[in-house]
Amino acid sequence: MATDSKLIFHLSDIHFGLEDRAAIGWVEREIARLRPDAIAITGDLTMRARHREFAAATRWINSLDGRVTVGIGNHDMPYFNPVERFLTPYKRFRGMRDLVEREIELPGTAIVPLKSVRRWQPRLNWSKGWITDEALAECLAAIDALPSGTRVLVATHHPLVEVGTRGTALTHGGDRALAMLAQREVAAVLSGHVHDPFDMMRDTPEGPIRMIGAGTLSQRIRSTPPSFNALTLRADGAIEVEVRNLEHVPTEDMKIDDIPPDAMPPRTPGEPVAPVAAVPEVDPPVH
């Protein structure tokens, strides 16, 4: 069991190519100042997986002062090169290869990756999540190999559940994955993708499980300003979530109440992405 508190920074959806430069500069300074025990980045490092975007992401991530694990987001798959997407989809991560889907073990605590992105899907929208049997089995095997009593955080890009008013699934296989993680008493599942933070409990046939989502550090905001999560893992097992943002909006006001079933870029007018505050009608242009 954990014997002391730990600080973990949870970042997501930085979208280099359309990043918020003030926000990422501030996060870099906060990492240097507070020296978190680990930094979990849950995907969408880039906007369109261009080489220059990956180069900028690689420079920034490699400069961070801390133990980093990096997830793969749907925006990080090659957009304009279908041959590369199908044959070598993770080639552009080579500058940070050792950090990609890296398991981080701390005293009494571990961060375990779960891939939710596929190079193709048997449906038209490939930006949505998909938990393959292989990805889930790999994640569960890593959890089962940890010492008994280890507090586990699972890091993935897409939220694993379908909620809201529309019938399409956000993440194929997400309900099953959540149930299997709940069976192993995972402390929380960390994710991104929807560009707004959240912290909620989800009931499964195997018991409840906590889901924690980070917002964006890009200009592609939804209902909340750019932010990241500072997780304090207390020695008594509790996890405190502080949503840090430059506008000093209180944490509870930053959290959305539901994960919309179709929160996927690019936005279309009228698409429900978050139930609170003002949602931009269109995303800023990509340069």
Backbone as CSV, one residue per row, in Angstrom:
resi,resn,N_x,N_y,N_z,CA_x,CA_y,CA_z,C_x,C_y,C_z
1,MET,0.832,-1.205,0.000,0.000,0.000,0.000,0.864,1.252,0.000
2,ALA,0.297,2.363,-0.511,1.029,3.626,-0.519,1.247,4.095,0.913
3,THR,2.409,4.645,1.159,2.750,5.102,2.510,2.850,6.608,2.611
4,ASP,2.817,7.306,1.494,2.843,8.762,1.538,2.081,9.299,0.342
5,SER,1.782,10.606,0.346,1.013,11.187,-0.741,1.894,11.390,-1.973
6,LYS,1.240,11.416,-3.123,1.943,11.599,-4.386,1.191,12.612,-5.222
7,LEU,1.929,13.321,-6.048,1.344,14.313,-6.942,1.540,13.851,-8.383
8,ILE,0.439,13.745,-9.115,0.488,13.343,-10.521,-0.204,14.411,-11.352
9,PHE,0.468,14.865,-12.378,-0.136,15.798,-13.327,-0.737,14.994,-14.480
10,HIS,-1.982,15.269,-14.780,-2.702,14.596,-15.862,-3.016,15.632,-16.937
11,LEU,-2.344,15.508,-18.078,-2.519,16.423,-19.198,-3.156,15.675,-20.362
12,SER,-3.815,16.406,-21.240,-4.385,15.753,-22.420,-4.659,16.776,-23.509
13,ASP,-4.773,16.275,-24.727,-5.250,17.063,-25.867,-4.504,18.395,-25.993
14,ILE,-3.186,18.282,-26.130,-2.350,19.479,-26.274,-2.462,20.018,-27.693
15,HIS,-2.607,19.162,-28.657,-2.840,19.529,-30.052,-1.782,20.507,-30.588
16,PHE,-0.521,20.102,-30.547,0.499,20.939,-31.183,0.126,21.150,-32.643
17,GLY,0.250,22.381,-33.080,-0.301,22.834,-34.345,-1.440,23.800,-34.085
18,LEU,-2.100,23.628,-32.952,-3.126,24.558,-32.483,-3.070,24.627,-30.959
19,GLU,-1.861,24.522,-30.428,-1.690,24.552,-28.975,-1.905,25.962,-28.429
20,ASP,-2.263,26.045,-27.156,-2.337,27.326,-26.459,-0.961,27.570,-25.841
21,ARG,-0.199,28.442,-26.431,1.201,28.597,-26.018,1.335,29.130,-24.607
22,ALA,0.434,30.014,-24.206,0.487,30.513,-22.830,0.231,29.376,-21.849
23,ALA,-0.713,28.505,-22.188,-1.060,27.405,-21.294,0.075,26.395,-21.176
24,ILE,0.685,26.019,-22.287,1.732,25.003,-22.182,2.994,25.575,-21.530
25,GLY,3.246,26.872,-21.715,4.365,27.488,-21.005,4.133,27.499,-19.509
26,TRP,2.909,27.790,-19.110,2.543,27.779,-17.693,2.655,26.376,-17.101
27,VAL,2.177,25.359,-17.823,2.270,23.981,-17.338,3.727,23.571,-17.170
28,GLU,4.548,23.919,-18.119,5.978,23.587,-18.021,6.593,24.211,-16.769
29,ARG,6.238,25.440,-16.469,6.762,26.099,-15.273,6.225,25.438,-14.000
30,GLU,4.953,25.021,-14.025,4.370,24.367,-12.854,5.020,23.003,-12.609
31,ILE,5.359,22.306,-13.666,6.054,21.024,-13.511,7.429,21.239,-12.890
32,ALA,8.137,22.254,-13.359,9.458,22.544,-12.802,9.361,23.003,-11.352
33,ARG,8.286,23.714,-11.017,8.135,24.262,-9.669,7.682,23.204,-8.668
34,LEU,6.705,22.388,-9.049,6.085,21.454,-8.112,6.659,20.044,-8.200
35,ARG,7.360,19.739,-9.277,8.030,18.450,-9.453,7.107,17.276,-9.108
36,PRO,6.067,17.072,-9.921,5.160,15.949,-9.656,5.890,14.611,-9.749
37,ASP,5.345,13.622,-9.066,5.946,12.287,-9.086,5.827,11.638,-10.461
38,ALA,4.802,11.995,-11.213,4.617,11.448,-12.553,3.751,12.406,-13.361
39,ILE,3.869,12.289,-14.678,3.079,13.099,-15.606,2.447,12.149,-16.611
40,ALA,1.124,12.093,-16.634,0.393,11.239,-17.566,-0.250,12.123,-18.632
41,ILE,0.120,11.886,-19.893,-0.441,12.636,-21.019,-1.317,11.672,-21.807
42,THR,-2.639,11.912,-21.809,-3.561,10.938,-22.374,-3.966,11.269,-23.815
43,GLY,-2.968,11.464,-24.672,-3.205,11.484,-26.105,-3.554,12.817,-26.721
44,ASP,-3.669,12.766,-28.064,-3.858,13.943,-28.913,-2.767,14.973,-28.656
45,LEU,-1.540,14.544,-28.910,-0.403,15.454,-28.810,-0.419,16.464,-29.944
46,THR,-0.960,16.077,-31.085,-0.897,16.897,-32.293,-2.300,17.211,-32.796
47,MET,-2.342,18.101,-33.798,-3.610,18.462,-34.411,-3.936,17.574,-35.604
48,ARG,-2.951,17.375,-36.486,-3.176,16.568,-37.686,-2.039,15.585,-37.925
49,ALA,-1.278,15.275,-36.876,-0.179,14.299,-36.962,0.853,14.682,-38.021
50,ARG,1.019,15.981,-38.269,2.045,16.417,-39.213,3.424,16.266,-38.578
51,HIS,4.421,16.142,-39.438,5.789,15.971,-38.931,6.203,17.149,-38.053
52,ARG,5.881,18.372,-38.458,6.292,19.537,-37.670,5.557,19.577,-36.325
53,GLU,4.328,19.087,-36.299,3.592,19.041,-35.034,4.206,18.012,-34.088
54,PHE,4.559,16.856,-34.622,5.223,15.855,-33.791,6.591,16.342,-33.326
55,ALA,7.293,17.081,-34.178,8.601,17.607,-33.766,8.446,18.560,-32.589
56,ALA,7.434,19.438,-32.657,7.196,20.370,-31.549,6.766,19.624,-30.291
57,ALA,5.887,18.639,-30.439,5.445,17.860,-29.293,6.604,17.105,-28.664
58,THR,7.456,16.537,-29.490,8.600,15.767,-28.988,9.553,16.650,-28.212
59,ARG,9.851,17.823,-28.746,10.754,18.750,-28.038,10.182,19.129,-26.686
60,TRP,8.895,19.439,-26.656,8.284,19.906,-25.406,8.214,18.779,-24.377
61,ILE,7.745,17.629,-24.797,7.579,16.516,-23.859,8.929,16.053,-23.327
62,ASN,9.928,15.966,-24.195,11.250,15.526,-23.740,11.917,16.542,-22.817
63,SER,11.449,17.780,-22.834,12.041,18.811,-21.976,11.436,18.819,-20.572
64,LEU,10.330,18.090,-20.375,9.647,18.133,-19.086,10.483,17.459,-18.008
65,ASP,10.463,18.034,-16.841,11.268,17.551,-15.722,10.421,16.591,-14.889
66,GLY,10.421,15.315,-15.276,9.633,14.349,-14.528,9.490,13.046,-15.286
67,ARG,8.879,12.067,-14.646,8.614,10.765,-15.263,7.318,10.871,-16.056
68,VAL,7.397,10.626,-17.347,6.282,10.886,-18.246,5.830,9.587,-18.917
69,THR,4.520,9.413,-19.023,3.948,8.389,-19.884,3.020,9.073,-20.878
70,VAL,3.085,8.635,-22.125,2.363,9.292,-23.214,1.409,8.303,-23.868
71,GLY,0.147,8.668,-23.963,-0.834,7.863,-24.676,-0.993,8.339,-26.111
72,ILE,-1.639,7.518,-26.913,-1.876,7.824,-28.326,-3.324,8.243,-28.493
73,GLY,-3.532,9.382,-29.147,-4.877,9.871,-29.416,-5.241,9.707,-30.872
74,ASN,-6.526,9.849,-31.172,-6.960,9.693,-32.560,-6.340,10.744,-33.476
75,HIS,-6.018,11.923,-32.943,-5.388,12.958,-33.769,-3.922,12.663,-34.049
76,ASP,-3.359,11.681,-33.357,-1.947,11.364,-33.537,-1.714,10.290,-34.592
77,MET,-2.779,9.787,-35.192,-2.656,8.836,-36.289,-2.516,9.599,-37.598
78,PRO,-1.656,9.138,-38.525,-1.448,9.875,-39.785,-2.760,10.178,-40.499
79,TYR,-2.950,11.452,-40.824,-4.165,11.888,-41.502,-4.035,11.832,-43.013
80,PHE,-2.857,12.208,-43.520,-2.710,12.452,-44.945,-1.888,11.381,-45.657
81,ASN,-1.490,10.335,-44.959,-0.673,9.275,-45.536,-1.304,7.927,-45.157
82,PRO,-2.242,7.441,-45.954,-2.937,6.200,-45.597,-2.018,4.988,-45.536
83,VAL,-0.972,4.959,-46.355,-0.039,3.831,-46.315,0.648,3.790,-44.954
84,GLU,1.131,4.949,-44.495,1.775,5.006,-43.184,0.773,4.699,-42.077
85,ARG,-0.447,5.172,-42.212,-1.461,4.914,-41.178,-1.675,3.419,-40.986
86,PHE,-1.688,2.651,-42.078,-1.974,1.233,-41.976,-0.739,0.395,-41.665
87,LEU,0.422,0.808,-42.154,1.617,-0.026,-42.005,2.487,0.379,-40.820
88,THR,2.694,1.670,-40.613,3.563,2.141,-39.525,2.911,3.338,-38.833
89,PRO,1.756,3.134,-38.187,0.984,4.276,-37.673,1.649,5.028,-36.532
90,TYR,2.626,4.404,-35.847,3.248,5.064,-34.697,4.675,5.515,-34.995
91,LYS,5.014,5.552,-36.253,6.371,5.925,-36.675,6.757,7.312,-36.185
92,ARG,5.819,8.237,-36.168,6.152,9.629,-35.851,6.356,9.863,-34.350
93,PHE,6.134,8.848,-33.540,6.429,8.926,-32.111,7.884,8.567,-31.809
94,ARG,8.696,8.331,-32.848,10.028,7.758,-32.615,10.892,8.618,-31.701
95,GLY,10.709,9.936,-31.692,11.530,10.799,-30.844,11.219,10.678,-29.367
96,MET,10.092,10.031,-29.030,9.720,9.823,-27.623,9.280,8.375,-27.410
97,ARG,9.828,7.472,-28.191,9.369,6.089,-28.208,9.347,5.459,-26.813
98,ASP,10.349,5.750,-26.012,10.441,5.129,-24.683,9.336,5.593,-23.737
99,LEU,8.661,6.691,-24.084,7.614,7.233,-23.215,6.221,6.764,-23.605
100,VAL,6.075,6.242,-24.831,4.756,5.910,-25.359,4.212,4.653,-24.681
101,GLU,3.015,4.784,-24.137,2.355,3.686,-23.427,3.304,3.045,-22.409
102,ARG,3.992,3.885,-21.709,4.953,3.448,-20.694,4.236,3.252,-19.363
103,GLU,4.471,2.133,-18.740,3.956,1.915,-17.399,4.882,2.587,-16.397
104,ILE,4.316,3.337,-15.481,5.106,4.006,-14.447,4.751,3.380,-13.102
105,GLU,5.761,2.925,-12.397,5.561,2.359,-11.064,6.196,3.290,-10.034
106,LEU,5.399,3.672,-9.064,5.824,4.455,-7.918,5.608,3.594,-6.684
107,PRO,6.179,3.928,-5.560,5.931,3.136,-4.356,4.439,3.047,-4.036
108,GLY,3.877,1.850,-4.171,2.478,1.639,-3.848,1.494,2.062,-4.908
109,THR,1.959,2.608,-6.028,1.074,3.157,-7.061,1.643,2.839,-8.442
110,ALA,0.770,2.629,-9.410,1.218,2.407,-10.784,0.255,3.072,-11.756
111,ILE,0.810,3.571,-12.853,0.019,4.080,-13.973,0.180,3.084,-15.115
112,VAL,-0.929,2.510,-15.565,-0.910,1.458,-16.578,-1.664,1.949,-17.811
113,PRO,-1.064,1.856,-19.006,-1.728,2.346,-20.221,-2.774,1.374,-20.751
114,LEU,-3.766,1.930,-21.446,-4.774,1.160,-22.169,-5.030,1.862,-23.497
115,LYS,-4.670,1.233,-24.585,-4.825,1.864,-25.910,-6.290,1.852,-26.321
116,SER,-6.782,3.010,-26.786,-8.171,3.116,-27.239,-8.275,3.580,-28.686
117,VAL,-7.146,3.598,-29.394,-7.103,4.094,-30.777,-6.773,2.935,-31.714
118,ARG,-7.427,2.896,-32.869,-7.132,1.905,-33.902,-6.783,2.605,-35.202
119,ARG,-5.963,1.939,-36.015,-5.622,2.519,-37.326,-6.814,2.507,-38.273
120,TRP,-7.765,1.583,-38.053,-9.014,1.579,-38.827,-10.106,0.980,-37.955
121,GLN,-11.357,1.242,-38.335,-12.496,0.683,-37.614,-13.583,0.306,-38.612
122,PRO,-14.375,-0.691,-38.314,-15.483,-1.059,-39.197,-16.697,-0.146,-39.010
123,ARG,-16.439,1.150,-38.982,-17.477,2.175,-38.962,-16.874,3.420,-39.568
124,LEU,-17.708,4.353,-39.965,-17.215,5.498,-40.728,-16.350,6.438,-39.907
125,ASN,-16.688,6.624,-38.650,-15.967,7.610,-37.837,-14.843,6.934,-37.065
126,TRP,-13.613,7.132,-37.526,-12.453,6.506,-36.907,-11.899,7.331,-35.749
127,SER,-12.504,8.463,-35.447,-12.006,9.267,-34.335,-12.498,8.738,-32.987
128,LYS,-13.467,7.851,-33.011,-14.021,7.331,-31.761,-13.121,6.242,-31.183
129,GLY,-13.406,5.884,-29.945,-12.572,4.919,-29.256,-12.939,3.481,-29.576
130,TRP,-11.943,2.605,-29.429,-12.171,1.181,-29.669,-11.173,0.416,-28.809
131,ILE,-11.669,-0.355,-27.862,-10.807,-1.176,-27.020,-10.767,-2.584,-27.608
132,THR,-9.647,-2.957,-28.191,-9.524,-4.299,-28.752,-9.310,-5.314,-27.632
133,ASP,-9.570,-6.574,-27.951,-9.322,-7.636,-26.980,-7.851,-7.669,-26.585
134,GLU,-6.977,-7.436,-27.569,-5.543,-7.481,-27.301,-5.112,-6.349,-26.379
135,ALA,-5.630,-5.132,-26.629,-5.259,-3.986,-25.792,-5.740,-4.185,-24.365
136,LEU,-6.965,-4.696,-24.213,-7.498,-4.919,-22.871,-6.713,-6.017,-22.158
137,ALA,-6.410,-7.091,-22.873,-5.665,-8.190,-22.254,-4.291,-7.724,-21.800
138,GLU,-3.637,-6.892,-22.601,-2.310,-6.384,-22.229,-2.393,-5.513,-20.982
139,CYS,-3.407,-4.664,-20.911,-3.592,-3.804,-19.744,-3.877,-4.631,-18.497
140,LEU,-4.774,-5.601,-18.616,-5.129,-6.420,-17.459,-3.949,-7.257,-16.981
141,ALA,-3.145,-7.763,-17.929,-1.968,-8.548,-17.549,-0.977,-7.694,-16.776
142,ALA,-0.817,-6.436,-17.212,0.095,-5.534,-16.502,-0.404,-5.263,-15.087
143,ILE,-1.716,-5.081,-14.940,-2.288,-4.851,-13.603,-2.095,-6.087,-12.728
144,ASP,-2.382,-7.254,-13.289,-2.293,-8.492,-12.506,-0.860,-8.801,-12.086
145,ALA,0.121,-8.267,-12.808,1.525,-8.527,-12.473,2.043,-7.620,-11.362
146,LEU,1.264,-6.627,-10.972,1.706,-5.700,-9.938,1.581,-6.342,-8.553
147,PRO,2.382,-5.860,-7.605,2.252,-6.386,-6.237,0.856,-6.154,-5.673
148,SER,0.394,-7.077,-4.877,-0.924,-6.953,-4.256,-1.012,-5.652,-3.454
149,GLY,-2.138,-4.973,-3.572,-2.339,-3.724,-2.843,-1.891,-2.488,-3.582
150,THR,-1.338,-2.644,-4.789,-0.908,-1.478,-5.566,-2.122,-0.666,-6.005
151,ARG,-2.050,0.635,-5.801,-3.104,1.542,-6.276,-2.863,1.796,-7.760
152,VAL,-3.855,1.445,-8.606,-3.664,1.485,-10.053,-4.484,2.607,-10.671
153,LEU,-3.823,3.400,-11.517,-4.476,4.356,-12.391,-4.289,3.866,-13.822
154,VAL,-5.368,3.742,-14.560,-5.297,3.333,-15.964,-5.406,4.582,-16.823
155,ALA,-4.485,4.748,-17.769,-4.444,5.934,-18.633,-4.827,5.543,-20.053
156,THR,-5.851,6.196,-20.587,-6.323,5.939,-21.941,-6.750,7.257,-22.564
157,HIS,-6.968,7.281,-23.874,-7.341,8.552,-24.502,-8.843,8.806,-24.427
158,HIS,-9.645,7.844,-24.864,-11.090,8.040,-24.936,-11.770,7.660,-23.615
159,PRO,-12.738,8.439,-23.157,-13.594,7.945,-22.075,-14.226,6.622,-22.505
160,LEU,-14.403,5.721,-21.580,-14.769,4.364,-21.951,-16.262,4.099,-22.026
161,VAL,-17.096,5.073,-21.653,-18.525,4.791,-21.581,-19.318,5.625,-22.570
162,GLU,-20.524,5.155,-22.840,-21.486,5.878,-23.656,-22.547,6.458,-22.743
163,VAL,-22.706,7.788,-22.751,-23.765,8.443,-21.999,-24.328,9.559,-22.855
164,GLY,-25.430,10.160,-22.423,-26.006,11.253,-23.182,-27.249,10.804,-23.938
165,THR,-27.648,11.593,-24.909,-28.943,11.386,-25.541,-28.863,10.664,-26.874
166,ARG,-27.724,10.561,-27.483,-27.631,9.912,-28.776,-27.192,8.456,-28.613
167,GLY,-27.553,7.623,-29.575,-27.386,6.199,-29.404,-26.050,5.627,-29.846
168,THR,-25.211,6.410,-30.488,-23.962,5.854,-30.981,-22.945,5.733,-29.860
169,ALA,-22.154,4.683,-29.894,-21.177,4.445,-28.836,-19.957,5.331,-29.020
170,LEU,-19.483,5.871,-27.922,-18.240,6.633,-27.957,-17.053,5.685,-28.094
171,THR,-17.013,4.662,-27.267,-15.889,3.730,-27.280,-16.415,2.303,-27.353
172,HIS,-16.110,1.640,-28.452,-16.502,0.245,-28.612,-15.741,-0.612,-27.603
173,GLY,-16.475,-1.420,-26.850,-15.851,-2.267,-25.843,-15.562,-1.565,-24.543
174,GLY,-15.993,-0.323,-24.416,-15.680,0.440,-23.216,-16.377,-0.060,-21.970
175,ASP,-17.651,-0.467,-22.103,-18.380,-0.966,-20.935,-17.718,-2.229,-20.391
176,ARG,-17.347,-3.130,-21.280,-16.680,-4.367,-20.844,-15.346,-4.048,-20.190
177,ALA,-14.599,-3.125,-20.797,-13.298,-2.766,-20.229,-13.461,-2.183,-18.834
178,LEU,-14.442,-1.297,-18.652,-14.660,-0.707,-17.333,-14.999,-1.780,-16.295
179,ALA,-15.825,-2.742,-16.681,-16.194,-3.802,-15.749,-14.978,-4.626,-15.344
180,MET,-14.120,-4.933,-16.309,-12.926,-5.710,-15.994,-11.965,-4.917,-15.107
181,LEU,-11.895,-3.617,-15.319,-11.044,-2.783,-14.473,-11.639,-2.645,-13.071
182,ALA,-12.962,-2.537,-12.999,-13.615,-2.462,-11.685,-13.399,-3.752,-10.903
183,GLN,-13.390,-4.869,-11.602,-13.153,-6.160,-10.951,-11.795,-6.182,-10.262
184,ARG,-10.843,-5.458,-10.823,-9.498,-5.392,-10.257,-9.325,-4.210,-9.314
185,GLU,-10.418,-3.537,-9.011,-10.422,-2.433,-8.053,-9.442,-1.332,-8.456
186,VAL,-9.431,-1.017,-9.755,-8.631,0.106,-10.248,-9.119,1.394,-9.587
187,ALA,-8.179,2.220,-9.138,-8.549,3.430,-8.396,-9.237,4.456,-9.285
188,ALA,-8.795,4.578,-10.535,-9.411,5.541,-11.455,-8.920,5.268,-12.858
189,VAL,-9.746,5.640,-13.840,-9.378,5.606,-15.250,-9.210,7.048,-15.713
190,LEU,-8.014,7.381,-16.178,-7.711,8.729,-16.646,-7.876,8.790,-18.162
191,SER,-8.513,9.856,-18.650,-8.709,9.984,-20.097,-8.765,11.445,-20.495
192,GLY,-8.942,11.676,-21.792,-9.059,13.030,-22.341,-10.155,13.059,-23.382
193,HIS,-9.818,13.582,-24.580,-10.637,13.543,-25.793,-11.785,14.536,-25.830
194,VAL,-12.504,14.754,-24.737,-13.692,15.606,-24.802,-13.387,17.076,-24.530
195,HIS,-12.134,17.393,-24.171,-11.668,18.775,-24.016,-12.256,19.501,-22.818
196,ASP,-12.956,18.810,-21.955,-13.444,19.374,-20.703,-13.153,18.374,-19.592
197,PRO,-12.768,18.836,-18.405,-12.491,17.913,-17.304,-13.768,17.346,-16.692
198,PHE,-13.630,16.172,-16.086,-14.744,15.559,-15.373,-14.191,14.628,-14.308
199,ASP,-15.041,14.277,-13.366,-14.690,13.357,-12.289,-15.995,12.711,-11.850
200,MET,-16.191,11.438,-12.202,-17.473,10.794,-11.945,-17.277,9.320,-11.622
201,MET,-18.279,8.754,-10.963,-18.307,7.326,-10.692,-19.230,6.661,-11.705
202,ARG,-18.823,5.486,-12.161,-19.624,4.739,-13.125,-19.908,3.352,-12.555
203,ASP,-21.179,2.968,-12.515,-21.539,1.630,-12.056,-21.294,0.616,-13.163
204,THR,-20.767,-0.538,-12.790,-20.566,-1.648,-13.717,-21.074,-2.927,-13.045
205,PRO,-21.238,-4.009,-13.798,-21.645,-5.275,-13.164,-20.655,-5.774,-12.117
206,GLU,-19.426,-5.268,-12.156,-18.399,-5.695,-11.202,-18.186,-4.676,-10.086
207,GLY,-19.034,-3.651,-10.049,-18.898,-2.634,-9.030,-18.594,-1.273,-9.626
208,PRO,-18.575,-0.235,-8.802,-18.337,1.121,-9.300,-16.863,1.353,-9.625
209,ILE,-16.612,2.287,-10.521,-15.244,2.670,-10.856,-15.231,4.164,-11.152
210,ARG,-14.148,4.804,-10.787,-14.022,6.247,-10.943,-13.397,6.577,-12.300
211,MET,-13.918,7.612,-12.941,-13.398,8.098,-14.220,-13.018,9.564,-14.060
212,ILE,-11.787,9.893,-14.442,-11.281,11.256,-14.316,-10.790,11.712,-15.686
213,GLY,-11.323,12.813,-16.177,-10.941,13.326,-17.487,-10.233,14.663,-17.380
214,ALA,-9.208,14.838,-18.201,-8.496,16.115,-18.272,-9.032,16.938,-19.441
215,GLY,-8.925,18.247,-19.312,-9.327,19.138,-20.390,-8.257,19.251,-21.455
216,THR,-8.245,20.343,-22.156,-7.309,20.557,-23.257,-6.302,21.645,-22.908
217,LEU,-5.133,21.597,-23.547,-4.147,22.679,-23.479,-4.006,23.329,-24.852
218,SER,-5.086,23.259,-25.619,-5.080,23.809,-26.973,-6.057,24.971,-27.073
219,GLN,-6.136,25.543,-28.276,-7.120,26.582,-28.546,-8.499,26.000,-28.852
220,ARG,-8.601,24.668,-28.920,-9.850,24.022,-29.298,-10.695,23.771,-28.050
221,ILE,-11.050,24.842,-27.378,-11.798,24.714,-26.132,-13.257,24.367,-26.423
222,ARG,-13.898,23.775,-25.427,-15.310,23.445,-25.517,-16.082,24.380,-24.574
223,SER,-16.270,23.980,-23.333,-17.014,24.841,-22.414,-16.147,25.388,-21.299
224,THR,-14.886,24.998,-21.243,-14.002,25.438,-20.170,-12.672,25.900,-20.741
225,PRO,-11.967,26.764,-20.045,-10.673,27.235,-20.536,-9.629,26.124,-20.493
226,PRO,-8.487,26.322,-21.169,-7.414,25.321,-21.140,-7.030,24.965,-19.710
227,SER,-6.779,23.676,-19.478,-6.544,23.224,-18.107,-5.795,21.905,-18.096
228,PHE,-5.352,21.528,-16.895,-4.853,20.183,-16.649,-5.270,19.790,-15.243
229,ASN,-5.164,18.504,-14.928,-5.537,18.005,-13.611,-4.296,17.768,-12.760
230,ALA,-4.347,18.224,-11.530,-3.340,17.879,-10.532,-3.988,16.892,-9.571
231,LEU,-3.508,15.650,-9.594,-4.067,14.599,-8.753,-3.183,14.403,-7.535
232,THR,-3.759,14.529,-6.365,-3.048,14.219,-5.134,-3.531,12.867,-4.641
233,LEU,-2.635,11.898,-4.628,-2.950,10.556,-4.156,-2.519,10.464,-2.704
234,ARG,-3.490,10.481,-1.802,-3.179,10.505,-0.381,-2.829,9.116,0.135
235,ALA,-2.137,9.098,1.247,-1.704,7.829,1.822,-2.884,6.968,2.256
236,ASP,-4.034,7.593,2.559,-5.198,6.818,2.994,-5.980,6.235,1.826
237,GLY,-5.488,6.435,0.587,-6.134,5.884,-0.594,-6.992,6.872,-1.357
238,ALA,-7.325,8.001,-0.772,-8.159,8.997,-1.448,-7.380,9.678,-2.579
239,ILE,-8.113,10.083,-3.609,-7.537,10.832,-4.726,-8.260,12.170,-4.818
240,GLU,-7.517,13.245,-4.674,-8.083,14.584,-4.792,-7.741,15.146,-6.174
241,VAL,-8.730,15.703,-6.844,-8.554,16.239,-8.187,-8.697,17.755,-8.146
242,GLU,-7.649,18.443,-8.554,-7.709,19.895,-8.718,-7.541,20.195,-10.196
243,VAL,-8.528,20.880,-10.775,-8.445,21.284,-12.177,-7.763,22.639,-12.235
244,ARG,-6.518,22.647,-12.676,-5.724,23.870,-12.728,-5.961,24.589,-14.050
245,ASN,-6.190,25.901,-13.996,-6.379,26.676,-15.219,-5.942,28.110,-14.978
246,LEU,-5.526,28.762,-16.044,-4.983,30.116,-15.944,-6.030,31.155,-15.559
247,GLU,-7.301,30.842,-15.773,-8.352,31.806,-15.452,-8.861,31.651,-14.015
248,HIS,-8.270,30.705,-13.277,-8.598,30.500,-11.857,-10.079,30.193,-11.633
249,VAL,-10.680,29.478,-12.586,-12.049,29.007,-12.396,-12.011,27.892,-11.353
250,PRO,-12.908,27.906,-10.360,-12.893,26.855,-9.340,-13.041,25.460,-9.944
251,THR,-12.422,24.494,-9.299,-12.391,23.131,-9.824,-13.788,22.594,-10.128
252,GLU,-14.717,22.753,-9.199,-16.047,22.178,-9.418,-16.768,22.827,-10.584
253,ASP,-16.484,24.099,-10.850,-17.110,24.777,-11.979,-16.504,24.345,-13.309
254,MET,-15.329,23.733,-13.270,-14.666,23.283,-14.497,-15.167,21.918,-14.960
255,LYS,-15.806,21.160,-14.091,-16.140,19.775,-14.423,-17.499,19.668,-15.115
256,ILE,-17.528,18.923,-16.219,-18.799,18.650,-16.867,-19.496,17.510,-16.137
257,ASP,-20.820,17.435,-16.294,-21.611,16.445,-15.574,-21.746,15.130,-16.329
258,ASP,-21.635,15.175,-17.644,-21.787,13.990,-18.469,-20.748,14.013,-19.572
259,ILE,-20.409,12.823,-20.052,-19.547,12.719,-21.224,-20.440,12.554,-22.434
260,PRO,-20.462,13.500,-23.354,-21.353,13.371,-24.507,-20.937,12.207,-25.395
261,PRO,-21.898,11.535,-26.034,-21.568,10.344,-26.801,-20.840,10.631,-28.099
262,ASP,-20.854,11.866,-28.572,-20.248,12.157,-29.874,-19.293,13.342,-29.771
263,ALA,-18.542,13.413,-28.696,-17.585,14.502,-28.511,-16.345,14.214,-29.335
264,MET,-16.349,14.669,-30.544,-15.278,14.325,-31.460,-15.007,15.500,-32.384
265,PRO,-13.748,15.867,-32.591,-13.421,16.943,-33.525,-13.453,16.434,-34.959
266,PRO,-13.661,17.311,-35.968,-14.000,18.724,-35.798,-15.473,18.906,-35.423
267,ARG,-15.775,20.022,-34.740,-17.129,20.326,-34.308,-18.047,20.628,-35.472
268,THR,-19.327,20.382,-35.294,-20.349,20.825,-36.220,-21.364,21.636,-35.436
269,PRO,-21.980,22.673,-36.052,-22.931,23.498,-35.319,-24.049,22.653,-34.719
270,GLY,-24.362,22.920,-33.452,-25.440,22.222,-32.784,-25.046,20.920,-32.133
271,GLU,-23.828,20.465,-32.329,-23.402,19.203,-31.727,-23.206,19.385,-30.222
272,PRO,-23.856,18.572,-29.398,-23.709,18.747,-27.953,-22.382,18.200,-27.467
273,VAL,-21.536,19.071,-26.948,-20.226,18.629,-26.476,-20.129,18.759,-24.971
274,ALA,-20.670,19.790,-24.399,-20.676,19.915,-22.948,-21.955,20.633,-22.538
275,PRO,-22.532,20.261,-21.411,-23.834,20.811,-21.036,-23.770,22.132,-20.300
276,VAL,-22.570,22.707,-20.139,-22.465,23.939,-19.380,-21.704,24.991,-20.166
277,ALA,-21.958,26.249,-19.819,-21.207,27.400,-20.333,-21.377,27.548,-21.840
278,ALA,-20.491,28.359,-22.427,-20.614,28.686,-23.846,-19.698,27.809,-24.675
279,VAL,-20.235,27.212,-25.699,-19.465,26.351,-26.587,-19.253,27.082,-27.910
280,PRO,-18.006,27.231,-28.373,-17.783,27.895,-29.664,-18.502,27.149,-30.784
281,GLU,-19.073,27.886,-31.726,-19.777,27.246,-32.826,-18.822,26.504,-33.743
282,VAL,-17.620,27.055,-33.914,-16.630,26.394,-34.771,-15.277,26.459,-34.080
283,ASP,-14.409,25.524,-34.459,-13.059,25.527,-33.927,-12.235,26.608,-34.609
284,PRO,-11.187,27.089,-33.960,-10.293,28.028,-34.626,-9.620,27.373,-35.809
285,PRO,-9.214,28.156,-36.805,-8.570,27.553,-37.984,-7.213,26.942,-37.646
286,VAL,-6.882,25.907,-38.396,-5.593,25.248,-38.227,-4.621,25.848,-39.232
287,HIS,-3.452,26.282,-38.749,-2.448,26.865,-39.631,-1.274,25.917,-39.749
